[in-house]
Amino acid sequence: MFTVVYTEHTHAVVCSFTELSSGITSVERRKCSDYVNISQLTLSLYLMTQCQLKLRHSLTSLAETLDYIKVAQRRHSVDRSLDQLTLKLVERKILMYSTMTINN
């Protein structure tokens, strides 16, 4: 299976995620010499949420994604800090967007 990526649509998503992951990775590498990675589930939820926010999906759709994030947070162990922090970031983005949408 091949994936086609259009850079004009992914630039903002990639920049945001790159800043997050590079910052966390540098902190993690100071703590230990182990390889730091992110799960496919976490990355998929991050990218899906970014797309939903950019396309202004309904709050119902975002609430469903928030449920998926909660499941993923329980699924990943606490020592998977990059996954946990990325999921927390996505959760906060959804909550901030929802609050702004309800208030407007």
C-alpha positions as CSV (number, residue, x, y, z in Angstrom):
1,M,0.0,0.0,0.0
2,F,1.3,3.5,-0.9
3,T,0.6,6.7,0.9
4,V,0.5,10.0,-1.0
5,V,1.5,13.0,1.1
6,Y,0.8,16.6,0.0
7,T,3.3,18.8,1.7
8,E,1.1,21.9,1.5
9,H,-1.5,20.3,3.7
10,T,0.9,18.6,6.2
11,H,3.4,21.4,6.9
12,A,1.7,22.8,10.0
13,V,0.9,19.4,11.4
14,V,4.5,18.2,10.9
15,C,6.0,21.4,12.4
16,S,3.9,21.1,15.5
17,F,4.6,17.5,16.0
18,T,8.3,17.9,15.2
19,E,8.7,20.6,17.8
20,L,7.0,18.4,20.4
21,S,8.9,15.2,19.6
22,S,12.4,16.8,19.3
23,G,12.0,18.6,22.6
24,I,10.8,15.5,24.4
25,T,13.5,13.3,22.7
26,S,16.3,15.6,23.9
27,V,15.0,15.5,27.5
28,E,14.5,11.7,27.3
29,R,18.0,11.1,25.9
30,R,19.5,13.0,28.9
31,K,17.7,10.7,31.3
32,C,18.6,7.5,29.6
33,S,20.5,6.1,26.6
34,D,17.5,4.0,25.3
35,Y,15.9,4.6,22.0
36,V,12.9,6.9,22.1
37,N,10.0,6.2,19.8
38,I,6.3,6.8,19.4
39,S,3.6,4.2,18.7
40,Q,1.6,4.1,15.5
41,L,-1.6,4.5,17.5
42,T,-0.4,7.7,19.2
43,L,0.8,9.2,15.9
44,S,-2.4,8.2,14.1
45,L,-4.5,9.9,16.9
46,Y,-2.4,13.0,16.7
47,L,-2.7,13.3,12.9
48,M,-6.4,12.4,12.9
49,T,-7.1,15.1,15.5
50,Q,-5.0,17.7,13.6
51,C,-7.1,17.0,10.5
52,Q,-10.3,17.2,12.4
53,L,-9.4,20.5,13.9
54,K,-8.2,21.9,10.6
55,L,-11.4,20.7,8.8
56,R,-13.6,21.9,11.7
57,H,-15.3,18.6,12.5
58,S,-18.3,18.5,14.8
59,L,-17.9,18.4,18.5
60,T,-19.5,14.9,18.4
61,S,-16.7,13.7,16.2
62,L,-14.1,15.2,18.4
63,A,-15.7,13.7,21.5
64,E,-15.4,10.3,19.9
65,T,-11.7,11.0,19.2
66,L,-11.3,12.0,22.8
67,D,-12.6,8.6,23.9
68,Y,-10.0,6.9,21.6
69,I,-7.3,9.1,23.3
70,K,-8.5,8.0,26.8
71,V,-8.3,4.3,25.7
72,A,-4.8,4.9,24.2
73,Q,-3.6,6.6,27.4
74,R,-4.7,3.6,29.5
75,R,-3.1,1.2,27.0
76,H,0.4,2.8,27.1
77,S,2.5,2.4,30.2
78,V,3.7,5.4,32.1
79,D,7.3,4.9,31.0
80,R,6.2,5.6,27.4
81,S,6.5,9.3,28.0
82,L,6.5,10.5,24.4
83,D,3.2,8.6,23.8
84,Q,1.7,9.9,27.0
85,L,2.7,13.5,26.4
86,T,1.6,13.5,22.8
87,L,-1.8,12.1,23.8
88,K,-2.1,14.7,26.5
89,L,-1.3,17.4,24.0
90,V,-4.0,16.1,21.6
91,E,-6.5,15.9,24.4
92,R,-5.8,19.5,25.4
93,K,-6.1,20.7,21.8
94,I,-9.5,19.1,21.5
95,L,-10.7,20.5,24.9
96,M,-9.5,24.0,24.0
97,Y,-11.1,23.8,20.5
98,S,-14.4,22.6,22.1
99,T,-14.4,25.4,24.7
100,M,-13.7,28.0,22.1
101,T,-16.5,26.6,19.8
102,I,-19.1,26.5,22.6
103,N,-18.2,30.0,23.8
104,N,-18.6,31.5,20.3
